[in-house]
Amino acid sequence: MTNLLRRIVPYVAGRAEMRLAALVIAILLPSTAMADPIADAYLRQLDLLQQVVTLAEAMPADRYDFRPSTGAFTDVRTFGEQVKHVATMIYMTGAIVLQERSPYGPGTNDNGPDDITGKDRIVDYLKASLVYARRAMASLTQKNHLDPIKTYFGSQLRIEVADGIIYHSFDHYGQMVVYARMNGVIPPASRR
């Protein structure tokens, strides 16, 4: 790199100028060390799931056992179970993208480990699932995103499985918003 810099920037005199020139060149020149555009796109989408985290944090701990009981809400998950379900499916779907065993199994009713209880532990579980999902999304490349992989639903493209992390999470986010509003909580993403 030093020889390249001296050829490109012959007027660079000292070490500080050399570092500045290296920084400018690193920013301007494409690099194989840079993330793949497919991974970048999916990582940006994954960032939107912070809305799920902020909603989980906004719901009071004593309302994590809330489940609607009037209307068409027979046998639905509690708010806490919704959060755990989202996290569990993020882990399991991320594992499919990575083609490895999920750190957590589906658990009872696809809600993950039974021993993860209480708001703080559930929110930590959700946050950790998103860290795992970042690794899955970062593994997507222009070369592998169209590879077929085996899933519970049959063969799917790797990118279709990655999509599932986003759309499934937002499906449950919508349900969680209803629960929150029924408890007087305005979702942070809706606050002005």
For each residue, the residues with C-beta under 8 A, 3 or more apart:
1: 4 5 22
2: 5 6 18
3: 6 7
4: 1 7 8 25
5: 1 2 8 9 12 18 21 22 25
6: 2 3 9 10 12
7: 3 4 10
8: 4 5 21 25
9: 5 6 12 17 21 25
10: 6 7
11:
12: 5 6 9 17 18 21
13: 17
14: 17 18
15: 18 19
16: 19 20
17: 9 12 13 14 20 21
18: 2 5 12 14 15 21 22
19: 15 16 22 23
20: 16 17 23 24
21: 5 8 9 12 17 18 24 25
22: 1 5 18 19 25 26
23: 19 20 26 27
24: 20 21 27 28
25: 4 5 8 9 21 22 28 29
26: 22 23 29 31
27: 23 24
28: 24 25
29: 25 26
30: 34
31: 26 34
32:
33:
34: 30 31
35: 39 40 43 138
36: 39 40 140 141 142
37: 40 41 142
38: 41 42 140 141 142 145 159
39: 35 36 42 43 137 138 139 140 141
40: 35 36 37 43 44
41: 37 38 44 45
42: 38 39 45 46 137 140 159 162
43: 35 39 40 46 47 134 137 138
44: 40 41 47 48
45: 41 42 48 137 166
46: 42 43 49 130 133 134 137 165 166
47: 43 44 50
48: 44 45 51 166 170
49: 46 52 53 90 130 133 165 166 169 170
50: 47 53 54 130
51: 48 54 55 173 187 188 189
52: 49 55 56 83 86 126 169 170 172 173 176
53: 49 50 56 57 123 126 127 130
54: 50 51 57 58 187 188 189
55: 51 52 58 59 173 176 177 180 185 187 188 189
56: 52 53 59 83 119 122 123 126 176
57: 53 54 123 188
58: 54 55 180 185 186 187 188
59: 55 56 63 64 79 119 176 179 180 183 185
60: 63 64 119 183 185
61: 64 118 119 120
62: 65
63: 59 60 66 79 179 183 185
64: 59 60 61 78 79 80 83 118 119 122
65: 62 78 79 80
66: 63 78 79 179 182 183
67: 73 76 77 78 79 81 179
68: 71 73 76 178 179 182
69: 73
70: 73
71: 68
72:
73: 67 68 69 70 76
74:
75:
76: 67 68 73 175
77: 67 81 82 85 109 111 175
78: 64 65 66 67 81 82
79: 59 63 64 65 66 67 82 83 176 179 180
80: 64 65 83 84 117 119 122
81: 67 77 78 84 85 109 111
82: 77 78 79 85 86 172 175 176 179
83: 52 56 64 79 80 86 87 122 123 125 126 176
84: 80 81 87 88 107 111 112 116 122 125 126
85: 77 81 82 88 89 109 110 111 112 172
86: 52 82 83 89 90 126 129 168 169 172 173
87: 83 84 90 91 112 122 125 126 128 129
88: 84 85 91 92 104 106 107 110 111 112 129
89: 85 86 92 93 110 164 165 168 169
90: 49 86 87 93 94 126 129 130 132 133 165 169
91: 87 88 94 95 102 103 104 112 129 132 133
92: 88 89 95 96 102 104 105 106
93: 89 90 96 97 133 136 161 162 164 165 168
94: 90 91 97 98 102 129 132 133 135 136 165
95: 91 92 98 99 100 101 102 103 136
96: 92 93 99 149 151 161
97: 93 94 136 137 139 140 149 158 161 162 165
98: 94 95 135 136 139
99: 95 96 149
100: 95
101: 95
102: 91 92 94 95 105
103: 91 95 132
104: 88 91 92 107 112 113
105: 92 102 112 113
106: 88 92 110 111 112
107: 84 88 104 110 111 112 113 114
108: 111 114
109: 77 81 85
110: 85 88 89 106 107
111: 77 81 84 85 88 106 107 108
112: 84 85 87 88 91 104 105 106 107 116 125
113: 104 105 107 116 125
114: 107 108 117
115:
116: 84 112 113 121 122 125
117: 80 114 121 122
118: 61 64 121 122
119: 56 59 60 61 64 80 122 123
120: 61 123 124
121: 116 117 118 124 125
122: 56 64 80 83 84 87 116 117 118 119 125 126
123: 53 56 57 83 119 120 126 127
124: 120 121 127 128
125: 83 84 87 112 113 116 121 122 128 129
126: 52 53 56 83 84 86 87 90 122 123 129 130
127: 53 123 124 130 131
128: 87 124 125 131 132
129: 86 87 88 90 91 94 125 126 132 133
130: 46 49 50 53 90 126 127 133 134
131: 127 128 134 135
132: 90 91 94 103 128 129 135 136
133: 46 49 90 91 93 94 129 130 136 137 165
134: 43 46 130 131 137 138
135: 94 98 131 132 138 139
136: 93 94 95 97 98 132 133 139 140 162 165
137: 39 42 43 45 46 97 133 134 140 162 165
138: 35 39 43 134 135
139: 39 97 98 135 136 144
140: 36 38 39 42 97 136 137 144 145 158 159 162
141: 36 38 39 144 145
142: 36 37 38 145
143:
144: 139 140 141 147 158
145: 38 140 141 142 157 158 159 162
146: 157 158 159
147: 144 157 158
148: 155 156 157 158
149: 96 97 99 155 156 157 158 161
150: 154 155
151: 96 154 155 156 161
152:
153: 156
154: 150 151
155: 148 149 150 151
156: 148 149 151 153 160 161
157: 145 146 147 148 149 160 161
158: 97 140 144 145 146 147 148 149 161 162
159: 38 42 140 145 146 162 163
160: 156 157 163 164
161: 93 96 97 149 151 156 157 158 164 165
162: 42 93 97 136 137 140 145 158 159 165 166
163: 159 160 166 167
164: 89 93 160 161 167 168
165: 46 49 89 90 93 94 97 133 136 137 161 162 168 169
166: 45 46 48 49 162 163 169 170
167: 163 164 170 171
168: 86 89 93 164 165 171 172
169: 49 52 86 89 90 165 166 172 173
170: 48 49 52 166 167 173 174
171: 167 168 174 175
172: 52 82 85 86 168 169 175 176
173: 51 52 55 86 169 170 176 177
174: 170 171 177 178
175: 76 77 82 171 172 178 179
176: 52 55 56 59 79 82 83 172 173 179 180
177: 55 173 174 180 181 187 190
178: 68 174 175 181 182
179: 59 63 66 67 68 79 82 175 176 182 183
180: 55 58 59 79 176 177 183 185 186 187
181: 177 178 184 185 186 187
182: 66 68 178 179
183: 59 60 63 66 179 180
184: 181
185: 55 58 59 60 63 180 181
186: 58 180 181 190 191
187: 51 54 55 58 177 180 181 190 191
188: 51 54 55 57 58 191
189: 51 54 55
190: 177 186 187
191: 186 187 188
192:
